Amino acid sequence: MTNIGDNAFSLCDSLTSIKIPNSVTHIGNDVFGGCRSLTSINIPNSVTNIGDKAFSGCKSLTKITIPSSVVNMNGNPFLGWNGDLYNESKAFIYEHQVLFNKDKTTLIAYRSKDTNYTISNSVTNIGDSAFWHCESLTSINIPNSVTNIGDSAFCGCI
């Protein structure tokens, strides 16, 4: 098996842990979406791609490590997930609870609880769902360098 397809385990409320085989290279969109009881996951170094909303709504999952092998993320894999994120991939930068691509031109996921945020001038693209439900955010400064704002980038920012 090399691919876990879109929605493969979505809404599996009783799933508590999963061991992804070392042969898997692709984790599809919304694969574990809504798996509220999932407490443990180990993403092997074989995975190169993680899909949009892959871990959305995994309320019991406290930690995810992006392995060094991951070179591509579609959308925001961590939408609606508030656990601890660790990054070992050189294809991404994770600082101050904000996930960027390696050259910081794309903001992938804003995970901070800060009320104010100024986007760096290096950012040209705000990814799909990047600020999804950032309810604590009251002020954002978007520089002129930003030429694209993705689908649902600020959805739910009340």
Secondary structure by P-SEA (a helix, b strand, c coil): ccccccccccccccccbbbbcccccccccccccccccccccccccccccccccccccccccccccccccccccccccccccccbbbbccccccccccccccccccccccccccccbbbbcccccccccccccccccccbbbbcccccccccccccccc
